[in-house]
Amino acid sequence: DAKTTQPPSMDCAEGRAANLPCNHSTISGNEYVYWYRQIHSQGPQYIIHGLKNNETNEMASLIITEDRKSSTLILPHATLRDTAVYYCIVRLGGQNFVFGPGTRLSVLP
Amino acid sequence: EPEVTQTPSHQVTQMGQEVILRCVPISNHLYFYWYRQILGQKVEFLVSFYNNEISEKSEIFDDQFSVERPDGSNFTLKIRSTKLEDSAMYFCASSDLRAPEAFFGQGTRLTVV
């Protein structure tokens, strides 16, 4: 079973920041937090991952709380093409990825 | 940008037939995975493969399924005696030792009729 909890759905206005929360209260010290997204029935697309520090790349920012029990994925300027299901996954290196139901983000014009 | 390639994109087969789904992982990646997603449901792990052997498999991955790396580039999933409930999207993924993220292919939609 997935070790994360996410809201089932969220809306965001186009051009605004989308902040997607994730709870992972049972995360262990060596587990990373990963974010993937799936647009329609395409293959899951890697977004970002982190261990303890906040991370940023060209797609998004990942904010991890100091106790590592929760995190937030931030899409700084959401576009219609960001409409997708977003998955938060915690994983040890080498293990498989366990997908939960994710958050269905709808970016509205 | 390197990507995981899956063929075919759509496969229709009759119940009871065998199918082979093919994947070309990203070059130099050493870990390979198969996942499936039944329509409207979540992505489910099937099997992971490293160093020419299965490293982990789920309860779904029973004797009906097998994986193989027949050469240096392909990674295949064989489903024997297909059933209606095997209809799903099947995703291949790969990762390497240095970068922990896995990259997924666009999937093969398997329809069993």
Contacts between the chains, C-beta under 8 A, distances in Angstrom:
chain1	res1	chain2	res2	distance
A	32	B	100	6.3
A	34	B	101	6.7
A	36	B	104	8.0
A	38	B	43	7.3
A	41	B	37	7.2
A	41	B	39	7.9
A	41	B	89	5.6
A	41	B	107	7.0
A	41	B	109	7.6
A	42	B	106	5.8
A	42	B	107	7.1
A	43	B	4	7.6
A	43	B	91	5.1
A	43	B	93	7.8
A	43	B	104	3.7
A	43	B	105	5.3
A	43	B	106	4.9
A	43	B	107	5.2
A	44	B	43	6.4
A	44	B	91	7.1
A	44	B	93	7.9
A	44	B	104	4.8
A	45	B	104	7.2
A	46	B	101	4.7
A	46	B	102	7.1
A	46	B	103	6.1
A	46	B	104	7.8
A	49	B	100	6.7
A	49	B	101	5.8
A	87	B	43	7.7
A	91	B	100	7.8
A	93	B	100	5.1
A	94	B	31	7.3
A	94	B	50	8.0
A	94	B	55	7.7
A	95	B	56	7.4
A	96	B	33	6.3
A	96	B	45	4.5
A	96	B	48	5.2
A	96	B	56	5.8
A	96	B	58	8.0
A	97	B	33	7.7
A	97	B	35	7.9
A	97	B	45	6.9
A	97	B	93	7.8
A	97	B	102	6.3
A	98	B	45	6.5
A	99	B	35	7.8
A	99	B	42	5.3
A	99	B	43	4.0
A	99	B	44	7.4
A	99	B	45	7.8
A	100	B	42	6.6
A	101	B	42	5.5
A	102	B	42	7.6
